[in-house]
Structures are given as structure tokens and as C-alpha cells.
Amino acid sequence: MTDSKLDLLTPDNCQIIFIDHQPQMAFGVQSIDRQVLKNNTVALAKAAKVFNIPTIITTVETESFSGNTYPELLDVFPTHDILERTSMNSWDDQKVRDALKATGKKKVVVAGLWTEVCNNSFSLCAIAEGDYEIYMVADASGGTSKEAHDFAMQRMIQVGVIPVTWQQVMLEWQRDWAHRDTYDAVMNIVKEHSGAYGMGVDYAYTMVHKEPARSKGEHRTLAPVPAR
């Protein structure tokens, strides 16, 4: 029997859920630099939009505790409904279960805060009660300590959750650089969010392929003045 977990992620076989990327939740994250966490989350969201991945955004106790979702994340999906809940477990909310079911896709890419609470409980229930496959984006999620994140990841992996990273997911969706309809958009995400990889792409484009610099200003380069 073929194991469906051996299938690569494609734009046609998965959906994605962003769980509680809210400031009060981020304040408690200690497992990853919080600016890196936001960078990775927004990059993943941009990739999901490029590949038209069905996307769910959930929040918990926005007004009373957690605050509003990262504006940079919401700006990627300006017309999306936000699924507000009271439970720490997104699976408990009927709106979330209905949204997942509506896509007809059993592979669910998950990014959220905190790994050991909201991600863990959602994943275990989605597997047990919904027969979903969960792909946990480790570097777009965070826990209250490195141990909390790491042991939550281990617990989920033991029951079949598949650990991934945001860039791995994006490049799996792209798969082949001959797919030119998404090539430029993926490269734009790489240049903006992929650190040294993005810097290398910028360098290759400008210094090797002689493309114009990505900066939008009208900068002048003044000639050097030799030391006397």
C-alpha cells in the first residue's frame, strides 16, 4: 500500500493554517528569535499566496489578551476571514473544522504559536479525529522555551506529524525552476526573506547577470578618493 506521506507537497494537495500569530503570544516565545519568527511566517504566507494554497488564519482571545495578528501576515491576505476562538485548541472550533473540510485536502501545513500548546493540541486532534496529515513548520512556530518547542515537536513526530521548515515547503511547492509562472515570485520571496541565500541571489542577478539593483531609489555612487 502506498504511503501518502511519501508524496511531495504540491500546490494541489495541501492547505495551510496559521495559528495565533499574535503579539502577546509572540512575547512568550523563547525558542527562536522573534523577528526571525515573524520573517519566516510572513515568507511562508507569501509563498502560500504565490501557489494559491487554501489558507486559514485563526486567532484566540484577540481583544482580551492576545492582540491582533501580525499586520504583515494579514497584508498578504487582505480579504481573508479571521477565525476567532476561545479554545487554545483550534480543532475545538467548528468554524476551523469546517474550513479545513471545505478544501477537500488532507495534507495540512501548520505554523503557529505556541508549539507546545496550540500547535500540539490541534495536530493531535486533527490526526485522530479528522484523519489529516500534519506538516509542522518548525521555524514559523515558537515555544515558551527551546525545550518546550523541541519536546512538543518530538511528541508530534512520534504520532506522525512531519517536521518541515518554511523554505523547504516553498521550494517543494516550486519543485522545478522550469515552472516559470511562479519562478519570479519565489525569487522575490527568497531575496527578501531568505538571508544569505537571498543575498547570494541578489549578487548573482546584479554582478553576474548584470540585472539592475533591486533598490528603488535613485542612488548615485561617488567615485573613491585615494588616501594621501
Secondary structure as the mmCIF struct_conf table of DSSP 4:
data_model
#
loop_
_struct_conf.conf_type_id
_struct_conf.id
_struct_conf.beg_label_comp_id
_struct_conf.beg_label_asym_id
_struct_conf.beg_label_seq_id
_struct_conf.end_label_comp_id
_struct_conf.end_label_asym_id
_struct_conf.end_label_seq_id
HELX_RH_3T_P HELX_RH_3T_P1 SER A 4 LEU A 6
BEND BEND1 ASP A 7 ASP A 7
HELX_LH_PP_P HELX_LH_PP_P1 LEU A 8 LEU A 9
TURN_TY1_P TURN_TY1_P1 PRO A 11 ASN A 13
STRN STRN1 CYS A 14 ILE A 19
HELX_RH_AL_P HELX_RH_AL_P1 PRO A 23 PHE A 27
TURN_TY1_P TURN_TY1_P2 GLY A 28 GLY A 28
BEND BEND2 SER A 31 ILE A 32
HELX_RH_AL_P HELX_RH_AL_P2 ARG A 34 VAL A 50
TURN_TY1_P TURN_TY1_P3 PHE A 51 ASN A 52
STRN STRN2 THR A 55 VAL A 60
BEND BEND3 GLU A 61 GLU A 61
HELX_RH_PI_P HELX_RH_PI_P1 THR A 62 SER A 66
HELX_RH_AL_P HELX_RH_AL_P3 PRO A 71 VAL A 76
BEND BEND4 PHE A 77 PHE A 77
TURN_TY1_P TURN_TY1_P4 PRO A 78 THR A 79
STRN STRN3 ILE A 82 ARG A 85
BEND BEND5 THR A 86 ASN A 89
HELX_RH_3T_P HELX_RH_3T_P2 SER A 90 ASP A 92
BEND BEND6 ASP A 93 ASP A 93
HELX_RH_AL_P HELX_RH_AL_P4 GLN A 94 THR A 103
TURN_TY1_P TURN_TY1_P5 GLY A 104 GLY A 104
STRN STRN4 LYS A 107 GLY A 112
STRN STRN5 LEU A 113 LEU A 113
HELX_RH_PI_P HELX_RH_PI_P2 THR A 115 ASN A 119
HELX_RH_AL_P HELX_RH_AL_P5 ASN A 120 GLY A 130
STRN STRN6 GLU A 133 VAL A 137
HELX_RH_3T_P HELX_RH_3T_P3 ALA A 138 ALA A 140
STRN STRN7 GLY A 142 GLY A 142
BEND BEND7 THR A 144 SER A 145
HELX_RH_AL_P HELX_RH_AL_P6 LYS A 146 GLN A 158
TURN_TY1_P TURN_TY1_P6 VAL A 159 GLY A 160
HELX_LH_PP_P HELX_LH_PP_P2 VAL A 161 VAL A 161
STRN STRN8 ILE A 162 VAL A 164
HELX_RH_AL_P HELX_RH_AL_P7 TRP A 166 GLN A 174
TURN_TY1_P TURN_TY1_P7 TRP A 177 ALA A 178
HELX_RH_AL_P HELX_RH_AL_P8 ARG A 180 HIS A 193
BEND BEND8 SER A 194 SER A 194
HELX_RH_AL_P HELX_RH_AL_P9 GLY A 195 TYR A 203
HELX_RH_PI_P HELX_RH_PI_P3 ALA A 204 VAL A 208
BEND BEND9 HIS A 209 HIS A 209
HELX_LH_PP_P HELX_LH_PP_P3 GLU A 211 ALA A 213
BEND BEND10 ARG A 214 ARG A 214
BEND BEND11 GLY A 217 GLY A 217
HELX_LH_PP_P HELX_LH_PP_P4 LEU A 222 PRO A 224
#
